[in-house]
């Protein structure tokens, strides 16, 4: 959404509020040309499961993210929205998607400024590379440069990608293009340009990978590293991940049961004919698969792992650039995922050629429910659903000298709406009361700055979810959740004792269900009014 408005109320004193805070940061050895205010790097993966990366229990090689976690802190109860575009709305505006009317067919209200617009008066330069999925042009949202990858069906030959909002030529198979590498390279180029031309300014980099969102497309050499890794099956891999999570203290719960009756969304009757006999639609026990199905399914997970592995390698190159330009010591880096892994099974884009090598541009494969359940281990369900598997994200925070090293855990519940108030606080920017001539609601999120030093408690009334009829509310340790497929019946769980949502307490505690459902309804009604009557939970 393009608008010419400037903030109506950012007091000048906000420009100096953070000086006592950053004066301590300046003692941690950044180069003399570094800006006083910290740089911000937000790295967002797409459809990455809670336990996919090494420092969250996964077997996929992610050494760069693992080292980042070892040098900072890991959040164990960070929540997203269960879907791509609502999460991006939250991260860029600081509001719930329902508050800013965010479905793909609508524009957000004029008061819903994006984070780069809020940071600009404090001297920040902002850069975006990767998936956008927010309404309006990227540069109109306050970014100074952008590489926007808008073709989500083609990792090797995108037809729709833009540089500074101007279309680029479609990539050809002979170009050697791969989306994850290109997204990282554009980010590196933007950072290099910042060093040469704007080093006196702090920067915000929004690095939004499409990996490992379907289709399963990966470089052959990356797939080769995992080709036989997953032949032991999802039952074994899920249990191994759950054991590592318990041993590390990230999640103390046992492993959720595998749902062998779950049918993926968008599944069409001709899917098996298009993909071939190796595909299956349910997460049945691994020993029930034929030898052909085991080989096919193991290959799909190998491609998924290859996509995550390559993303980590490209993240490492971005980190090298930060170090080379002297920005590492004064940069807050946050890594997370937009939602849980996706159980979808479909074919779109250029279709699927069964004779083509799996993972190549001529193939179109999806992870499916068996491996999505593995990626989201130990939790239930997947992307779209607001049970823990759909909304729980790994989250790493790293800032040398400010966030102590050691990979310590932070167990307090947090939400992606917390990102904007956190960034504004460390940048010394007060949230404006008005924007675009309109009064802004208070930001629903909380600053995570108290978590930089220790596992502090962050007080909040509730955390809210609503997507495609799936609803949830968390208040303290209690979570109320429902899915549209079950006629909206509320389920109730105590997450302190039952993070995997295995024992529904709704029948035994009806008063709590009544109280929490009333809070959810009030929040939902308020958000719709704030958005101008827009209907929440719209389809993509």
Protein Blocks (a to p, Z undefined) as FASTA:
>chain_A
ZZfbdcfbdcfklmmmmmmmmmmmmmnopafkbcfbdcddddddehiafklpmknopabd
cfklmmmmmmmccdfbbccehpaklmmmmmmnopafklnopafkbccdfklccfklmmmm
nopacddedjekigcjfklnopabdcddfbfkbmklccbdceehiacddddfklopafkl
mmmmmmmmmmmmmmmmmmmpccddddddfbfcdcddddfklmmmmmmmmmnojklmmmmm
mmmmmmnomamcdcddddfkbccehiafklmmmnopkbcfbdcdfklpcfklmmmmmmmm
mmmmmmmmmmmmmmmmmmmmmmmnopmmmcccddddfbdcdfbdcdehjopafkbcehia
kbccdebjmlmmmmmpcbecjehiacfklmgccdddddehklcghiiacfbdcdfklmmm
mmmmmnopacdfbeehiacdddfbdcfklmmmmccddddfbdcddeehiacddehjbccd
ddfklnopacdddfklmmnopaccklmmmmlmmmmmmmmmmmmmmmmmmnoopaehiaZZ
